[in-house]
Amino acid sequence: MTLDHRRGAVSAGPSGEHILCAWDDCERRGLLLFEVRVNYSADPQGHPYTVRHLFCSIRHQRYWTNGHRAYGNLPAGCR
């Protein structure tokens, strides 16, 4: 994974394919600036299982982090 400093986007591998925003059906590039790390319980071998989600904007990041309350809702004060 390499960082494209001109755009702040993350590239996956030597082919230069960009990682897309993790929000629903958004097809914009995910940025390191809007990253969420989720630490799930350890796998059967005892290794921690961490997943990184990248988003194109703070709004999509907030949609995702608040999605467990009601799909697509933003917290009060961000609407």
C-alpha positions in Angstrom: 0.0 0.0 0.0 1.5 3.4 -1.0 0.3 6.9 -0.4 -0.2 9.3 -3.3 0.8 12.6 -1.6 -0.7 14.8 -4.4 -4.2 13.6 -3.6 -4.0 12.0 -0.2 -5.3 8.8 -1.6 -4.1 5.3 -0.8 -3.0 3.0 -3.6 -3.2 -0.8 -3.2 -0.2 -2.6 -4.7 2.0 -2.0 -7.7 -0.8 -1.7 -10.2 -1.9 1.6 -8.6 -5.5 0.7 -8.1 -7.1 2.9 -5.5 -9.0 1.8 -2.5 -12.6 3.0 -2.6 -14.6 4.7 0.1 -16.1 2.2 2.5 -19.5 3.9 2.7 -22.3 2.0 1.0 -22.1 2.5 -2.8 -19.7 5.5 -2.9 -17.1 5.1 -5.7 -14.7 7.9 -4.7 -11.2 7.2 -3.4 -10.7 6.5 0.3 -8.3 8.8 2.1 -6.0 8.1 5.0 -7.2 11.3 6.6 -10.6 9.6 7.1 -9.6 6.2 8.4 -11.4 4.1 11.0 -9.7 1.1 12.6 -11.9 -1.6 14.1 -10.4 -4.1 16.5 -12.4 -7.3 16.5 -11.7 -10.1 18.9 -8.7 -12.4 18.3 -8.7 -15.2 15.8 -8.5 -18.8 17.0 -4.7 -18.6 17.0 -4.8 -15.6 19.4 -3.8 -12.9 16.8 -5.7 -9.6 16.9 -8.0 -9.0 14.0 -8.0 -5.4 13.0 -9.8 -4.0 9.9 -9.0 -0.6 8.4 -11.8 1.3 6.7 -11.1 4.3 4.5 -13.6 7.0 3.6 -13.6 9.9 1.1 -15.0 12.5 3.5 -15.7 13.1 7.2 -19.4 12.9 6.3 -19.1 9.4 5.0 -17.0 8.4 7.9 -19.6 9.7 10.3 -22.4 7.9 8.4 -20.5 4.7 8.8 -19.6 5.1 12.5 -23.2 6.0 13.4 -24.8 3.4 11.1 -25.5 1.0 13.9 -28.1 3.4 15.3 -30.1 4.0 12.1 -28.8 3.6 8.5 -27.6 6.9 7.0 -28.1 9.1 10.1 -25.6 11.6 11.3 -25.2 12.5 15.0 -27.0 15.6 16.3 -25.1 18.8 15.3 -23.7 17.2 12.1 -26.9 17.2 10.0 
